[in-house]
Amino acid sequence: MSGAAFSPGRSNLQRFLSGYGQEIVVLLSIAALFAVVGAVNPRFLSDTNINSIFAGNAYIAIAAIGMSMIIMAGHIDVSVGALIGVIATIAGTLAVKGYPIWMAWSVPIIFAIAVNAAVGTLVAYTRIPSIVVTLGMLSILKGGLISATQGEWITNMPAEFMIAQMRPFGIPSAVWFMVALTIIAALFLRYTDFGRSIYAVGGNMEAARAAGINPERTVIGVFALHGLFAGIAGILFATQLQVIQSTVPPNLELTIITASVIGGVSILGGTGTVIGSTLAAILFACIGSALIFLNVSAYWLRAVLGLMILATVLADMVRRRRDK
Amino acid sequence: MRADEIGAAAAVGAALPIELRGISKSFAGITVVNSVSFDMRPGEVHALMGENGAGKSTLIKIMAGLYQPDAGEILVNGNAVRFASPKEAHAAGIATVHQELLLFPELTVAENIFLGQTPKTALGTIDWTAMRRRARQLLEELDSGDLDIDQKVVHLSVGNRQRIEIARALAQDARVLIMDEPTAALAEQDVQRLMSIVRRLRKRGVAIVYVSHRMPEIFALADRVTVLRDGNLAGAKPVPEVDEPTLVSMMVGRSIDRLYPAKQGKDGDTILELAGVAHRSVVQDISFKLHRGEILGLAGLVGSGRTETALTIFGVTPATAGQILIDGKPAIIASPGQARDLGIAYVPEDRAHQGLIRPQTIEDNIALANLRRLTRGLFVDAAKVAAEARGAIARFGIRARGPEQPVRQLSGGNQQKVVLAKWLATNPRILIMDEPTRGIDVGAKAEIHQLMRKLAGEGMAILMISSELPEVLGMSDRVLVMNGGRIVGQFDKEHATAEAVGTVMTRSYTREQAA
């Protein structure tokens, strides 16, 4: 894009700041956090810690990519945490039972896509609000998971199954996945018809229909895509530790939704970027780690996240009111 | 002459960009459009008129591919077609500028113009550079090169959004452009600009279906006019062959010999008096008297301070200077609640936002302004609420299934009657009406006007704000003209002519002259 193309009055810098404001705020927050906490406790900046911050939370960032698309399309999914648990359990079980590794990876992902496509179909054609449908799905998945596993953990998984622990070029594969998927998703959203129709459907469904977009198909597609990202996140979650517990981290879906919202995706739909949600997921991971290094109870993390959600949504509302 | 004859006479040798033959459509067993024929010639503006519910919307939705007809034929360039979706209609060169502008607030101007048909690179991905260049070209062709193509649409005015929709139609290479009440939400300057754009498009050979209630626009722009009534074709004529009364009688199926009801009785005592009232610098030095039984018209352009004056009287933006007297006694009105207790009611301009809770029922809406009166002990008296609503439905002639029908299902005119009923249930003595008939059809308009006259006849004092000059002149016993936040003219009924009022309305005043 050439600079001359912009109309006079607003500089490219102003435009950049207004277009990526939220991402810049999150990025600066991460930098500030590193600077401050690093100064207080230099061990915060150690290789081990930085690795654990990024690699240990990459699956959250990846799930947040799919969640961002869902929210941009004007929907929400509160079942994604439970889905990640189910995916991890299926993958681990297949691996332990001696199925080929490629099947242990791909079958759960296909399962996740299928489940979410079904949710999307229900949401698109019955017009039941997605929060209701996914709340139902949350119960089904959680109940099913605990009944099937009887609360047992999966251990002794084959080493070649543990994809998250691999380190191509010395960097954990989870980080590679996070970076690559964020870039691919960002390009997809900007440069494909389907990507743009996600924004269109979330911004104004009737307008989208009038512009020749099929909103139902778009919603189903977005849910299926979200299933793909949740599936990949689930595999990384399954393989980052030596055990798979039958419980996922509590409130995982909330953390994922929060990452999307703080990354600049409006809860009202129609706007946002996946770069923002990935940065926000990294920011949470940093905050969680920083609390430990500053000897603050980790329970404060939840409270901090809550405050950030409220502040972000408030900022979004204020901005919208000003735009009116 | 019938529409098809006119069409045939002109179509010799020229393929029509769209022609409808004997189109019928019913919903749930109710026939909405009944065997209607309609055609468009290249480079003509064809007005489509009719009361709400006459079938205009259904007919244009059929042309736009949103509905499929039950019977009849659609021809494009002489070939029979069927549109299964809006996309197929677009492909056939038919585009629509919707009344509720269908845009994506969070996307840029350029993208709004091209969404659904974005230019592609060799890789099949969206070519942003080409899209932005072509968007700029299109806007320049529409004399709207001042629009910033990279701006998000959420920041733009209604007039600008409409130009984007028109640009979108051009981007589709539309040969037929359907404009559904394009001026309903526009300010006067934007109306003029729109009309010049329409003329420009006509010169390019685009056929424009122009749906509007506004007679002056029809006579200024249209070449032909087709009128629908109750789903049937009431007639199609070249515009030079018709005048306003003819069109109105075609629309309502009876001749309205008097468009505006005559005054009954005489004015009573002064009930409301403003003496040098101001709100900050928005409205200044407002002085006038309003009498019982009088309809006082407040004319002026959008932004001249009419609504602001009303809001000050109603206590939304309390007066910062001057005095308001009710029955000759100074009154302090610091909130709408106080205004209501003093017997003032305000029917706002923006029904959807300020006047009604649309998903709620008629009775709930009417009860809303009167909860205190309708409450017994701790609870709202449901029987009383329903009785009140039934009374209002009868008194105002609201066409509804019953008090429990949600308001959003009613037509614009009937919604306006519910707003009126709601405020009249507070038993006001002073009624302020802001654009009482904006966006409603001729028949409902006449009913509202009759109602206003009846209320005045019963002793109500009415302050009416209207942007439609004919309405101001037809309804008002006296006319006040506002300009730049001040009252700049006052006319008796005999002296209030379109020229006199219009001149004062549009003159640009310097501070000295205005004071």
Interface residues (C-beta under 8 A of the other chain):
Chain A: M1 A5 F6 S7 G9 R10 R15 L187 R190 Y191 T192 D193 R196 S197 Y199 A200 G203 N204 E206 A207 A208 R209 A210 A211 G212 I213 S266 G270 T271 R320 D323 K324
Chain B: A64 L66 S85 P86 K87 H90 T96 H98 L102 L103 F104 P105 E106 L107 E111 L115 G116 Q117 T118 T125 I126 W128 T129 R132 R133 R136 D148 I149 D150 K152 V154 H155
